[in-house]
Structures are given as C-alpha cells and as structure tokens.
Amino acid sequence: MKNFVYDESTIAFVTAAAQACLLIEKSSEHERDEWREQMLRLLPVLYLRARLLNQEEELAGEEPQRFVTEEDYNYALVGIRELMGSDDAYLDVFVDQGIYTDEVQTAYISEQIADIYQELKDLAAGFQTGDETIMHDAVVVCREAFKEHWGQKVLAVMRALHAMERMKE
C-alpha cells in the first residue's frame, strides 16, 4: 500500500488534480482566455498522469467516502458557465461504452469540467485525510472513474477549448 500511495506517478497525479481543482474553484478570478489557456495546459497532464497510474485494487472493500457536496459541484458548474458565457456550449458526438454513434449532441464545457472536478476533488480530499487506506482507495476509485467516464470528458473539453482558440484566428 505504502509504495502505491507515495509512488512517484501517484504523487504526480494527485498534484495535477489539486492544481486543476484550484483552477476550477477560482475560475471567477480569471479572464476567459487566460483560464482556457491554463486548462489546455493542465487537462493533457491530468489525462497522461491518470493513464500512468499503476493498477491497484481497493483495500477497504467498501464505497469510499465522497467529499464533494452538491453545493461544491454547483459552485464549480456556475463559475465556469459564467466564465465561458456563450462559448460554454459545443457540439459533440455521443460516445457510449466506447461506441461512437452518428448522434450529435450539445454538450457544455461547464458540465464536463464540473463532472471532472467532482472526481478530482474527492481524490484530493481523500489525500488530505492522511489515512493511507483512504488515500489508496481514493486513487483507485478516481482511476476507475477516469476509465469509465471522465477521461472521455477531458478529451471532449480539450477539443472544445482548442476549437475556441481556432475560431478566434
């Protein structure tokens, strides 16, 4: 357990997650273009760091504690929605369990980022407990959620943010 919790790849991932949480929580303190640029630098790091984590099993054998409240989630969502304004919405191809369809849907950067934030903040809060079992399981749960849904959301948001930059030219 100790090797995994304090492994270099785990610490690098948790550090990137904490940076992302801070940037999301302080979105109202940034200009849209500055925030977008910082997200475009941080999201690929998060994606890569999550991919590099070692495969581990949960230790506690029960659902890990969730720390993010509905108020926390909504704070992140509304802050990004207000920051993005009319650029919040983008068109995306729906992906379900790795199967692409022809169905194009309107998606929102704010919702995608808030969903990612929820997973990362639960991870960061788990690490703040200092309990190695909680820390271990927080990383395992976050990595599983990455594989299930938030990894795709990172990629979708990166495409949307990148397209915003191209549209400005």
C-alpha positions in Angstrom: 0.0 0.0 0.0 2.6 2.5 1.0 4.5 2.1 -2.3 1.4 2.9 -4.3 0.2 5.9 -2.2 3.7 7.5 -2.2 4.7 6.3 -5.7 6.0 9.0 -8.0 3.2 8.5 -10.5 0.6 8.7 -7.8 2.0 11.9 -6.3 2.3 13.5 -9.8 -1.3 12.7 -10.5 -2.6 14.0 -7.1 -0.6 17.1 -7.6 -2.1 17.7 -11.1 -5.5 17.0 -9.7 -5.1 19.5 -6.9 -3.9 22.2 -9.4 -6.9 21.5 -11.6 -9.3 21.8 -8.6 -7.8 25.1 -7.6 -8.1 26.5 -11.2 -11.7 25.4 -11.3 -12.6 26.8 -7.9 -11.0 30.1 -8.8 -12.5 30.4 -12.3 -14.2 33.7 -11.4 -10.8 35.3 -10.8 -9.6 34.7 -14.4 -10.3 36.1 -17.8 -11.8 33.5 -20.1 -8.8 33.3 -22.5 -6.3 33.0 -19.6 -8.4 30.3 -17.9 -8.9 28.4 -21.2 -5.1 28.5 -21.9 -4.4 27.2 -18.4 -7.0 24.4 -18.8 -5.5 23.5 -22.2 -2.1 23.0 -20.5 -3.5 21.2 -17.4 -6.0 18.8 -19.0 -3.5 16.8 -21.1 -1.3 16.5 -18.0 -4.2 15.1 -16.0 -5.1 12.6 -18.7 -1.5 11.4 -19.0 -1.0 11.2 -15.3 -4.2 9.2 -14.9 -3.0 6.8 -17.6 0.3 6.3 -15.9 -1.1 5.2 -12.6 -0.4 1.7 -11.5 -3.4 -0.7 -11.4 -4.4 -1.4 -7.8 -7.4 -2.8 -6.0 -9.4 -1.1 -3.3 -8.3 -2.0 0.2 -11.3 -1.0 2.4 -13.8 -3.2 0.5 -16.5 -0.5 0.8 -17.5 2.5 -1.1 -15.0 5.3 -0.3 -16.3 8.5 1.3 -17.4 11.2 -1.1 -16.4 14.7 -0.1 -17.8 16.9 -2.8 -21.3 18.2 -2.0 -24.0 19.3 -4.4 -23.1 22.9 -3.4 -19.4 22.4 -4.3 -20.4 20.9 -7.7 -22.8 23.7 -8.5 -20.3 26.3 -7.4 -17.8 24.9 -10.0 -20.5 24.5 -12.6 -21.9 28.0 -12.3 -18.5 29.6 -12.1 -17.3 28.0 -15.3 -20.7 28.6 -17.0 -20.5 32.3 -16.2 -16.8 32.5 -17.3 -17.5 30.7 -20.6 -20.7 32.6 -21.5 -21.9 31.8 -25.0 -18.8 29.7 -25.6 -20.0 27.1 -23.0 -21.9 25.0 -25.5 -20.3 22.9 -28.1 -21.4 20.0 -30.4 -20.1 16.6 -29.6 -20.5 13.1 -30.9 -22.1 10.9 -28.3 -19.9 8.1 -27.0 -21.5 5.2 -25.0 -19.2 2.5 -23.7 -16.6 3.2 -26.4 -19.2 3.0 -29.2 -19.4 6.1 -31.4 -22.8 7.0 -33.0 -23.9 9.4 -35.6 -25.8 11.3 -33.0 -24.5 14.8 -32.4 -25.5 16.4 -29.1 -25.0 19.8 -27.5 -22.6 19.5 -24.6 -21.4 22.1 -22.1 -17.8 22.8 -21.1 -19.1 23.8 -17.6 -20.9 20.4 -17.1 -18.0 18.4 -18.3 -15.5 20.3 -16.1 -17.8 20.1 -13.1 -18.0 16.3 -13.5 -14.2 16.0 -13.8 -13.9 18.4 -10.8 -16.1 16.2 -8.6 -13.8 13.2 -9.2 -10.6 15.1 -8.7 -11.8 17.0 -5.6 -12.9 13.7 -4.0 -9.4 12.4 -4.7 -7.7 15.5 -3.3 -9.9 15.4 -0.2 -9.2 11.8 0.4 -5.5 12.5 0.3 -5.9 15.3 2.8 -7.2 12.9 5.4 -3.7 11.4 5.7 -5.2 7.9 6.2 -3.2 5.7 3.8 -6.1 3.3 3.2 -8.4 6.2 2.3 -5.7 7.8 0.1 -5.1 4.5 -1.6 -8.8 3.8 -2.3 -9.3 7.4 -3.4 -6.7 7.0 -6.2 -8.2 3.6 -7.2 -11.7 5.0 -7.4 -10.6 8.1 -9.3 -8.7 6.0 -11.8 -11.7 3.7 -12.4 -13.9 6.8 -12.9 -11.3 8.0 -15.4 -11.6 4.8 -17.4 -15.4 4.9 -17.1 -16.2 8.5 -17.9 -14.0 11.4 -17.0 -11.2 10.5 -19.4 -13.6 10.9 -22.3 -14.8 14.2 -20.8 -11.2 15.5 -20.7 -10.7 14.8 -24.3 -14.1 16.3 -25.3 -13.4 19.5 -23.3 -9.9 19.8 -24.8 -11.4 19.6 -28.3 -14.0 22.3 -27.5 -11.4 24.6 -25.9 -9.0 24.1 -28.7 -11.7 24.9 -31.2 -12.4 28.2 -29.4 -8.8 29.2 -30.0 -9.0 28.4 -33.6 -12.2 30.4 -34.1 -10.5 33.5 -32.7 -7.9 33.5 -35.5 
